[in-house]
Amino acid sequence: MEIVLAIVIGVLYGAGVYMILRRSLFKLILGLSLLGHASNLVIFTVGRLTRNAPPLIPEGAYTLAAPYSDPLPQALILTAIVIGFGVQAFAIVLIKRAHRITRVDDFDVLSTQQV
């Protein structure tokens, strides 16, 4: 399972870097989103994949008994997803506003255009 996730992570990083290196503002947002998802998968994979072992303390016990999945990567990923959505929403609004004013989606034209 880790090998499949490693391949998916590599594909997501490659596609994200490719999209960021394009000159389009829209592709920049897509690339940043792909990099965020790849980073979340890295954190999830590093935390070890454990099936059918939730991080719950059984009734009557005081500590977790092995095997259990580590709840820290899951908490980090949930936080990263929320922050990522906020950053993407802000970037989309910013790019929409810039496109409405300049009618341009290309970085080169946008940097040389007078507003």
CORPE-V637860 format. One record per helix or strand. SS is the DSSP state (A for helix, B for strand). FROM is the first residue (numbers start at 0). TO is the last residue. If there is no record, write none. Layout:
BEGIN
SS,FROM,TO
SS,FROM,TO
END
This chain:
BEGIN
A,1,19
B,23,23
A,24,45
A,70,101
B,105,105
A,106,111
END
